[in-house]
């Protein structure tokens, strides 16, 4: 007449897995080969920071940031083009 509560000490069946191990995405590779792409974003960040520091020493931190950012983008594009030609 009420809610059926489980008895203390009763064993439950183990929960079934959400997905079968053979059908999960964890076992598949994301890339087709062992090639590791080069990262050019580091150059943008580094040159921007160096540009701000250099610009601050001359009293123009904004111009230093813009110049450092432009130089970083140029280096990142070069890295991208070299990486693209590599494979």
C-alpha positions in Angstrom: 0.0 0.0 0.0 3.0 2.3 0.2 6.3 2.8 -1.5 8.4 -0.4 -1.8 11.7 0.2 -0.1 14.7 -2.1 -0.7 15.5 -4.4 2.2 18.8 -3.7 4.0 21.4 -6.2 3.0 19.8 -7.0 -0.4 22.3 -7.1 -3.3 21.6 -5.2 -6.4 22.7 -6.2 -9.9 25.7 -4.1 -11.1 24.7 -1.3 -13.3 25.1 -1.9 -17.0 27.8 0.2 -18.8 26.6 3.2 -20.9 28.6 2.1 -23.9 30.4 -1.0 -24.9 34.2 -0.7 -24.8 34.5 -1.7 -28.5 32.1 1.1 -29.6 33.6 4.0 -27.7 35.5 6.9 -29.2 38.4 6.7 -26.7 40.2 4.0 -28.6 40.3 5.8 -32.0 43.1 8.2 -33.1 42.2 11.8 -33.9 44.9 12.2 -36.5 45.8 9.8 -39.2 49.6 9.8 -38.7 52.3 10.5 -36.1 52.9 14.0 -37.5 52.7 16.7 -34.8 51.8 20.2 -36.1 54.0 23.1 -35.1 52.5 25.8 -33.0 52.7 29.4 -34.0 50.5 31.0 -31.4 53.4 31.0 -29.0 55.1 33.5 -31.2 52.1 35.9 -31.2 52.0 35.8 -27.4 55.7 36.2 -26.9 56.2 39.0 -29.4 53.2 40.8 -27.9 54.6 40.7 -24.4 58.1 41.7 -25.6 56.5 44.5 -27.6 54.6 45.9 -24.6 57.8 45.8 -22.5 59.9 47.4 -25.3 57.2 50.0 -25.9 56.9 50.8 -22.2 60.6 51.6 -22.0 60.1 54.1 -24.8 56.8 55.5 -23.4 54.6 53.9 -26.0 53.2 50.6 -24.7 50.3 50.5 -27.1 52.5 50.9 -30.2 54.8 48.3 -28.8 51.9 45.9 -28.3 50.7 46.5 -31.9 54.2 46.1 -33.3 54.9 43.0 -31.3 51.5 41.5 -32.3 52.2 42.2 -36.0 55.7 40.6 -35.7 54.2 37.6 -33.9 51.5 37.2 -36.6 54.2 37.3 -39.3 56.2 34.6 -37.5 53.1 32.5 -36.9 52.2 32.7 -40.6 55.7 31.6 -41.5 55.5 28.7 -39.1 52.2 27.7 -40.5 53.4 27.9 -44.1 56.5 25.8 -43.3 54.4 23.3 -41.4 51.9 23.1 -44.3 54.7 22.4 -46.8 56.2 19.8 -44.5 53.3 17.5 -44.7 
